[in-house]
Amino acid sequence: MVQLLRITPEEVIEFPLVLYTPLNANLKLENISDESVAFKIKTTAPKGYLVRPSTGVIKAGEHQSVQIILQPLTEAPRAVNDRFLVQSVNYASEEPVPKDLWSSVDKSQVGEHRLSVSLVKDPGLNIQSGNSPHGIPPRIAARLFTPQSANVDLPGMLYFILPLR
């Protein structure tokens, strides 16, 4: 299969190793073919990540930025074996990609690009198990720090949740 997309980064999606916070990474998908290309992004850990958009169409010569959000970690993992698969196929229609496209297309026409995930520890960061940096027990922090709360002013939110000392 001919390569339809140039994907940046090429091999590894890196996230900083930070606990109790949703983390973002971006993929750039660039259509290097002469036709429109449909894409679909899969992961080996669908509960651990949000991918926006996970499917779409990129016109010839254009690119699409994809946001990957790692769900908050409550402890530092021993190893990360998560992977992503970006599938692509020529797509001539102007219509949105139907859900059954990927099951109906000839597998030899589908381009596949695999990426691994790496958590990068900041050498100056002291990761403690126990309480989060805000003194919240891990069980509660995991519920508080969701992708929906990513745009919330954390100190302001904690003011209403935690008793003042």
Secondary structure, 3 states (H helix, E strand, C coil): CCCCEEEECCCEEEEECCECCCEEEEEEEEECCCCCEEEEEEECCCCCEEEECCEEEECCCCEEEEEEEECCECCCCCCCCCEEEEEEEECCCCCCCCCCHHHHCCHHHCEEEEEEEEEECCCCCCCCCCCCCCCCCHHHHHHHCCHHHCCCCHHHHHHHHCCCC
